[in-house]
């Protein structure tokens, strides 16, 4: 299990946990990032947001947000 911000370009996995306060969790789940959903990291440059593909949508998360999402890598 790894944090989303630790994954490299092209990595695929399944979201297994979302930490953070209830406002953060509500916002993240409202954009489709839910426990059990599959993700693919498109880009994860050092000083820019993480770009990922989830449920036929591209999503950009800043590093602090991505750090709160735990992924089981496939």
Backbone as JSON, one array per atom type, in Angstrom:
{
  "sequence": "XXXXXXXXXXXXXXXXXXXXXXXXXXXXXXXXXXXXXXXXXXXXXXXXXXXXXXXXXXXXXXXXXXXXXXXXXX",
  "N": [[0.84, -1.17, 0.0], [0.58, 2.2, -0.87], [1.01, 5.79, -0.7], [-0.82, 8.0, -2.79], [0.66, 10.14, -3.86], [3.19, 9.06, -4.04], [3.37, 7.37, -6.17], [4.54, 6.47, -9.43], [4.65, 7.69, -12.88], [2.28, 6.15, -15.0], [1.58, 4.17, -13.21], [-0.79, 1.88, -11.82], [-3.66, 1.26, -9.78], [-5.78, 0.55, -6.9], [-7.94, 2.44, -4.93], [-7.71, 2.32, -1.45], [-7.98, 3.59, 0.98], [-8.98, 6.72, 2.39], [-7.79, 9.43, 3.97], [-7.98, 12.23, 6.28], [-9.89, 15.24, 7.01], [-13.52, 15.49, 7.34], [-14.56, 17.27, 5.45], [-12.62, 17.26, 3.4], [-12.73, 14.52, 2.65], [-15.37, 14.37, 1.73], [-15.3, 16.11, -0.47], [-13.39, 14.86, -2.13], [-14.6, 12.35, -2.64], [-16.83, 13.27, -4.01], [-15.85, 13.93, -6.5], [-15.45, 11.51, -7.61], [-13.42, 9.86, -6.65], [-13.34, 7.23, -4.9], [-13.29, 4.72, -2.29], [-12.18, 1.64, -3.44], [-12.3, 2.28, -6.11], [-10.66, 2.25, -9.32], [-7.53, 3.59, -10.36], [-5.28, 5.38, -12.54], [-2.1, 6.67, -12.75], [-1.24, 9.42, -14.57], [0.61, 11.55, -14.8], [3.2, 12.49, -12.56], [4.89, 14.79, -11.66], [7.66, 16.37, -9.89], [7.17, 18.99, -8.68], [4.59, 19.7, -9.32], [0.99, 19.29, -9.68], [-0.52, 16.0, -9.16], [-1.56, 14.11, -11.84], [-4.24, 12.16, -12.73], [-6.14, 9.32, -13.92], [-9.46, 8.42, -13.66], [-12.44, 6.67, -13.58], [-13.19, 7.29, -16.31], [-12.37, 9.94, -16.43], [-10.09, 12.69, -16.22], [-8.21, 13.76, -13.48], [-6.81, 16.27, -11.44], [-4.74, 16.53, -8.66], [-3.4, 18.27, -5.87], [-0.17, 17.87, -4.24], [-0.45, 17.63, -1.43], [-3.11, 16.79, -1.14], [-3.03, 14.37, -2.55], [-1.39, 12.92, -0.9], [-3.01, 12.05, 1.12], [-4.43, 9.92, 0.2], [-4.6, 6.5, 0.01], [-3.28, 3.8, -1.85], [-3.59, 0.6, -3.3], [-1.25, -0.94, -5.12], [-1.24, -2.34, -8.39]],
  "CA": [[0.0, 0.0, 0.0], [1.36, 3.42, -0.98], [0.29, 7.04, -0.86], [-0.98, 8.35, -4.19], [1.73, 11.03, -4.3], [4.43, 8.29, -4.17], [3.31, 6.54, -7.37], [5.17, 7.02, -10.63], [3.86, 7.76, -14.1], [1.84, 4.87, -15.53], [1.19, 3.23, -12.15], [-2.22, 1.61, -11.68], [-4.0, 0.7, -8.48], [-7.13, 0.68, -6.37], [-7.98, 3.25, -3.7], [-8.1, 1.5, -0.31], [-8.27, 4.43, 2.14], [-8.9, 8.17, 2.22], [-7.68, 10.05, 5.29], [-8.25, 13.66, 6.26], [-11.13, 15.64, 7.67], [-14.74, 15.12, 6.62], [-14.71, 18.15, 4.29], [-11.74, 16.73, 2.36], [-13.27, 13.25, 2.19], [-16.59, 14.65, 0.97], [-14.9, 16.71, -1.75], [-12.71, 13.85, -2.95], [-15.58, 11.36, -3.1], [-17.76, 13.9, -4.95], [-15.25, 13.94, -7.83], [-15.37, 10.13, -8.08], [-12.33, 9.1, -6.04], [-13.93, 6.51, -3.78], [-12.63, 3.47, -1.93], [-12.5, 0.58, -4.37], [-12.21, 2.69, -7.52], [-9.36, 2.08, -9.96], [-6.89, 4.82, -10.84], [-4.02, 5.27, -13.26], [-1.36, 7.92, -12.67], [-0.8, 9.88, -15.88], [1.84, 12.29, -14.53], [3.47, 12.84, -11.17], [6.14, 15.54, -11.6], [8.04, 16.72, -8.51], [6.62, 20.22, -8.1], [3.3, 20.0, -9.93], [-0.07, 18.37, -9.23], [-0.61, 14.64, -9.68], [-2.62, 13.97, -12.83], [-4.62, 10.76, -12.77], [-7.31, 8.93, -14.69], [-10.39, 7.69, -12.8], [-13.83, 6.65, -14.06], [-13.26, 8.01, -17.59], [-12.14, 11.37, -16.2], [-8.78, 13.07, -15.71], [-8.31, 14.54, -12.25], [-5.54, 16.79, -10.94], [-4.73, 16.74, -7.21], [-2.1, 18.75, -5.41], [0.6, 16.85, -3.5], [-1.02, 17.45, -0.08], [-4.31, 15.99, -1.28], [-2.64, 13.02, -2.99], [-0.75, 12.25, 0.23], [-4.06, 11.53, 2.0], [-5.13, 8.83, -0.48], [-3.8, 5.27, 0.01], [-3.56, 3.0, -3.04], [-3.0, -0.74, -3.44], [-0.7, -0.95, -6.47], [-1.39, -3.6, -9.14]],
  "C": [[0.9, 1.25, 0.0], [0.44, 4.63, -1.02], [0.25, 7.38, -2.34], [0.16, 9.23, -4.69], [3.07, 10.32, -4.47], [4.48, 7.47, -5.46], [3.94, 7.25, -8.56], [4.22, 7.04, -11.81], [3.52, 6.35, -14.59], [1.43, 3.85, -14.48], [-0.33, 3.09, -12.1], [-2.48, 1.02, -10.29], [-5.45, 0.93, -8.12], [-7.05, 1.47, -5.07], [-8.48, 2.38, -2.56], [-8.42, 2.33, 0.93], [-8.14, 5.9, 1.76], [-8.89, 8.76, 3.62], [-7.96, 11.55, 5.16], [-9.58, 13.96, 6.91], [-12.34, 15.34, 6.78], [-14.96, 16.0, 5.39], [-13.87, 17.65, 3.13], [-12.32, 15.44, 1.78], [-14.52, 13.45, 1.33], [-16.25, 15.21, -0.41], [-14.27, 15.69, -2.68], [-13.7, 12.81, -3.48], [-16.56, 11.97, -4.11], [-17.17, 14.0, -6.35], [-14.97, 12.52, -8.34], [-14.25, 9.3, -7.52], [-12.87, 8.45, -4.77], [-13.13, 5.24, -3.5], [-13.13, 2.37, -2.87], [-12.41, 0.98, -5.83], [-10.77, 2.56, -8.04], [-8.84, 3.42, -10.46], [-5.66, 4.46, -11.66], [-3.35, 6.63, -13.2], [-0.85, 8.27, -14.07], [0.54, 10.61, -15.74], [1.97, 12.55, -13.05], [4.83, 13.56, -11.1], [6.4, 16.04, -10.18], [7.3, 17.91, -7.94], [5.3, 20.64, -8.73], [2.27, 19.01, -9.44], [0.04, 16.98, -9.86], [-1.8, 14.59, -10.63], [-2.95, 12.5, -12.94], [-5.91, 10.56, -13.54], [-8.17, 8.05, -13.81], [-11.79, 7.8, -13.37], [-14.02, 7.51, -15.31], [-13.07, 9.51, -17.46], [-10.7, 11.59, -15.75], [-8.97, 14.01, -14.54], [-6.92, 15.01, -11.87], [-5.68, 17.06, -9.45], [-3.38, 17.32, -6.81], [-1.44, 17.7, -4.52], [0.02, 16.59, -2.11], [-2.28, 16.61, -0.12], [-3.96, 14.54, -1.62], [-2.0, 12.23, -1.85], [-1.77, 11.59, 1.16], [-4.82, 10.35, 1.41], [-4.19, 7.63, -0.56], [-4.27, 4.36, -1.12], [-2.88, 1.65, -2.93], [-2.56, -0.86, -4.89], [-0.89, -2.32, -7.1], [-0.19, -3.8, -10.02]]
}
